[in-house]
Amino acid sequence: MKVQKVKKLIKMKEVKKFDVVSIADLCIDIIVTGSVKPIYGQVEQLVDNYSIDVGGSVSIFASQFAKLGGQVCLFGKVGNDIQGKIILERLALAGVDVSFVEVCSNTSTAMGLNLSCNNDRALLACLEAIDLIDNGIFKQLLSVKTRHWHIGSYFLLKGLAGGWSHWIKECKKEKISISLDTNWDPEESWDSILEILPLVDIFLPNEAEALSITRQDDILKAGDILATYCPFVVIKCGENGAVVFTNNEVTEYPIPERFLLNLQILDTTGAGDNFDAGFLFNWLQDEKLSTCIELAFECAISSLKALGGVQMQVLQKQIAND
């Protein structure tokens, strides 16, 4: 009996505790910017700039959350290649726990190609290692404890489609709060998201996603519909700020002028994911809604100042100096 108790205590000590845990769409982002669009027929054109860095909605979110001072852990898969090595090294340097990420020898790390032209983007993705993530990963999640669970890239993590409802219900039993940012649905069906929305504490879509899910053409109508499924909906509206639907109230938040002063937008990659990180960081500290939104704006807008989603992320010391 004493031996069993000792083993149990050892096992409990091995279980780590985090503010946020998530399954990540780990990928390498290749971002190309310029005022030209690709022309087929072997036409060579010159672009302005390019960047290769950590990509993936959840990866960018986790990097910003950690830089703000939060404890965040990621599960996922990368290939045994230079791309995977870059991702893991840079996330770890940001303060993200990547010790549970699996390095797979039989596939490549996922890749996202972002072609940016005149403040618009075309996105191409090759999922590779992301496609190997299946419901078996939920068993590994028992290795950690967390206050909050963030779901991102819902539609890209196709192998988890049948497991989310059960997993979220288990989290709710443990009083773990849940946030969701679907990102874009490549198949544009959207319907499956309505099955788990009632289980979610905070829903964080952007305007295009909210309109597509509800099949509406007005953001206020879309938000009202989503609020019948989820009690707390924050819709990101780009340069128009954000609209929050909660407690039968609708509140519009414009972006503070001080964040827009002399702003030069180089790339919009990951802005919404950085918004999520800033919002949830303050929300988990029980800050008032306006304070959560303000940090969300700061994180989102700061990321616009460089190529990719992680280069200009807000640091904890910057917040302290504001």
N, C-alpha and C positions, 0 to 999 in steps of 0.2 A: 504493500500500500504506500509506504514511504517513497519507494522508487517511482511509483506512478505519479505521486504528487510532485516530485522533483522534475520529472519529464514534462508534466503539465506546466509547471512554472517556467521551465526553459522555453517551451513552445510559446507561452504568452509573451515572453521577453522578445522573441523573434518577430512578433507581429508589430509592424511599424504603424505610426499614427500620422496622418496628414490632414491638411485643411481641405484639399481637393484631390480626387483621384479620377482618372479618365482613361479610356481606350483611345489611342491616338492614330490618326491617319498620317503616320510618319512618311514624309517624302522630301525630296530635294526640289527646291524651286529654281527654275531658270527663268529669269525675267528679262525681257528685251523691250526697250522703249525707243520710240522714234515717231516721226510724223508720216510714216509710210505703212501701207498694208501689204502683206505678202502677195506676190503675183506668181502664179505657176507658169511653167514653160522655161524654167531655168533662168529667170530674170533675177539678177543680183542687185540688191538695193542696200544702201548704207543706213544704219540706225544710229541713234544717239549714244546709247549706253546699254549695259547688261549687268546682271548680278546672278550669282549662284549662292543660295543660302538655304537655311532651314525653312521648309514649307509644310503645308498641312494646317487646316483650321485649328485642330486641337494642339498641335505642336506650338503654333504661334501663341495661342491662348496661354499655354502652360509657361512658355518662356516669359511672357509679360507678367503673369501672376507671380512667378518666382522672383522676378526683378523688383516687384513691389514689396517683397518680403514674405510672401506666402509659401507654405510648405505644400508642394504639389508633386504627385507621382504619376508616371505614365506607364501604361501597358501597350504593347503593340509589337510589330515585327519590321525588321529591316533586312536587306540582303547583306551578305558578307562581301561588301565592296567599299570603295572609297566614299561613295555617297552616304552609305549607312554610317561609316566612321565619322564623317563630317557632322552629320545630324546628331549623333550621340555625344560627340565631344562638345559641340556648341550648346546643346541643351544642358549638359552637365555643368558647363561653365556658367550658364545663366542661373544655375541653382536648382534645376529640375532633377528629380530622382528618376533615372532611367535604368536602374538595376534590374527591373522586371521586363525590359524590352528584350525580345528574342532575336538573335542574329541567325538568319537562315541561310544555309549554304546552297539551297536548291532554287533560289530565285534572286531577282534583283530588287534593290530598293525602289520604291515608287517614285515617280517623277511628275512634276507639274510644270508645264511650259506656259508662261503668261506673256502674251504679246500685247503691249500697251501702246495705244495710239489716241492722241487727243482726248485724254481723260476717260477712255473706254478701254475694255480689255477683252481679248479672246483667250479662252483657256483650253488647253489640251492636257489630258492626264493619262498616265500609264500606271495602273494600280499595282501590278506585280505583287510585292509582299503583302500589301493591304488585303488582297484577295484571299490570302491564306488565313486570315483571322476568322475564326468560327466560334460557335457557342462554347466550345471547350475552354475558351479563355476565361469564362466566368468562374470556373473552379479555381483558377490561379488568383483571382481577385480576393479570395479569402485570406491571402497572405498579408493583407494590409487593412488598416482601419482608417476611416476618414469621417470628417464632419459633413462633407458635401461631395456629390457626384455630378460631374459635368459631362453631358453627352454632346458631342459635335460630329460633323460629317456623317450624320445619321444615314444618308442615302448611299454614301460611298462604302460604308462598313456593311456590305450586303450580307455577309456571312452571319451577322448578329441579328438579323431581322426577326427571327423567331424566338429570340431569347430575352429581348429587352423588357417586355412586360413582367415576366417572372422575376428578373433581376431587380427591377425597380421596386416591385412589391416587397421583396426581401429587404431592400435598403430602407424602405419606409417603416418596416417593423423595427429597425434599429435606429429610428429617428434621424436618418440621414436625408438631408434635403437634396433636391434634384433640379438641375437646370438643363435646358435643351436649346441648342442652336442647330437647326437642321442642315444649313447650307443648301446649295442648289440640288435639285433632283435631276440627274442627267436624263432620266426617262420621262420626266415631267408628268408623273402620275399623281404624286403627292398624297394620295388617300390614306396610306398606312399610318401616317403621322397622327391622324386623329384618334387612333387606338390607344396611344400612350399619353397623349396630351393631358387627360384627366389625372394622370399619376404624377405630373410634373409640377414643381413649385414655381419655377420661373421659365418662361418661354421667351427667347431672344432672337426672333427672325429679323431679317432686313425687310424693307418695304416690298421688294419684288417677290420675296418668298411668301410674305403674308398675303399678298394679293393672289398669288398662284394657288396657295393652299385653299383659300376661301373662294376662289374664282370670282373675286370682286374687282372693281376698278376704282374703288375709293378706299383710302387707308382707314378712315374712321369706321366704315362699315365692316371692313376686314377685321379690325381690332375688336369690334363688338362681338363678332362671331367667334373669334378665337378665345375671347374672355368667357364665353359660355362653356368652354372646355377646360381652360386653365385659369386659375384665379389671379395670376400676375403675368401680364404680357407687356414686354418692352419691344417696341418696333423701331428699328434703326432706319432713319430716313435720310442718310447722307448729309448733304449740306443743309437740309431742313431740320436737322437735329433728331429728336426722338419723341415718340408718343407712348405714354404709359397708360395701360388699362388695368385698374385694380380697385377692388371694393366698390364696384359700380361707378367708378369715377374715371374720367379721361383727362389726362394732363399732358399738355404739349410743352416740350423743353427745347427752346432754340439754343444753338451753340453760342456760348459767351463770346463777345467780341474780342476779348483778350487772347483767346486761342487762335483767332483768325488773323490777327495783326501781322502783316508782312509774310503771310503764309504762302509758300511756294510748293505746290503739290507735285512730287516726282513720281509717285506710284500709290495706288489705292490698295494694293495687295495686303490682306490681313487686317485692314482697318476695323472691320466688324468683330474680328476675334480679339483684338486688343481692347475694343469697347467692352466686350464680355468680361475680360479679365479685370479691368478697372472697376466695372460695376460690381462684380461678385466679390472682389477683394474687400470693398467697403461694406457691402451687404452682409457678408459673413462676420463683420465686426459691429453689426447692428447700427450702422450709421443711417441717418435719415435719407429718404429717397433722393432728394436734391443733391446731397453730397455724393451718393453713389453715381448719379448721372454725371456730375461734374468730373469726377475722376475718370469715368468711362469716356467722356469727350476728350479729356486731356490725353489719355492713352491712344485713342483712335487717331486724333489729329497729329500727334507727335510721330506716329508711324508713317504718315503721308510724306514726311520730309526726306525719305531715302527710299531706294529700291528695296523691295522685299518687305516682309512684315516684322522683322526683328531688329534691324540695325539701329533704329531710333526709338526703341522702346523706353518708356519712362522708368527711371530708377528710384528706389526708395529714398535715397538721399535728396533727389530732386523734389520729391513731394514734401519732405521735411523742410526744405529751404523756401518753399512757396509762401 
